[in-house]
Amino acid sequence: MKTSVEISYYPLKVEYISPIKNFIERLNTYQNLIVKTSGISTHIFGDYFEVMQVLTKEIHKSFELPNSIFVLKIINADLQKI
């Protein structure tokens, strides 16, 4: 099953840009996922289980920075094709 995720990351610290860029760079290392970034959020497209596995791993890594917030919308469709 294909899925689309819209995700926004809010590190609650003065220097917030670096952790966001680092998170997006890590997402872009996964060849089976399509990652598109805008000024407000990042969209991830791919196989449901693969996307969720990547998000679990990368969000966990980002949570090493205290007081981080993620906001996600998960859709059971490939929105690139709708």
N, C-alpha and C positions, 0 to 999 in steps of 0.2 A: 504494500500500500504506500502510495506517495503522500507526503505531508509537506506543509509549508508552516514555518514558524516566524513570527515577528517578535523580535526580542530587543529590549532596551536595558542597558546596564547603567546603574547609578552608584558609583563609589562615593560614599559620604566622607570625603576628605577634601582638603584644599586643592591638592594636586590630583585631579580626577581624569584628566585627558590621557595620561600615560597608561593607566590600567585599562581604559576602554580600548585604546589602540592595540594594546597587547592582546586583549581578549579577541578582537576581530582578526588580528594577525594569526592567532592560533586556529581560529575557525577556518581560515583560508588555507591551512596546510592539509585539510582533508580533501582528497581528490574526488571522492564520490559525491561531495556536497556542492551545491551552488550557493554562494554567499554574495548577497548584494547589500551594500551599505548606503544609507542616506544620512542626512543630518540629524534625523530623529531616532531612527531605529535600524536594525539589521534584519534582513530576511534570509532565511535558510531553507533550501529546497532539497529534498532527497527522500530516500526510503525511510519510513517511519522509525523502525528500530535503530537504524544507523544514526539518524538525526538525534534521537533521544539518548543514545549511548554517548555520542559526542557532547551533547549539552550537559549530561550528567557529569562527565569527566571535566569539561572546561569550566562549568559553573563552580564545581567543587574546588578547582584550582583557584578561581577568582575569589572564593570565599576565604582563602588564606588571608586576604586583606579584610580586616574587621569592618563591619558596618557597610556591607555592600547590598544593593537591592537590584533584583532582576524582575522585569515585567515581561510576560510572554503571552502571546496568542498562538494557539496551535490549531491548525485546520487540517482535516483529513482529505486534502486535495492538493494538487500541484497548481497553485495559483498562477504560475507562469503561463499555463495553458488555458486559463479561463478568460 
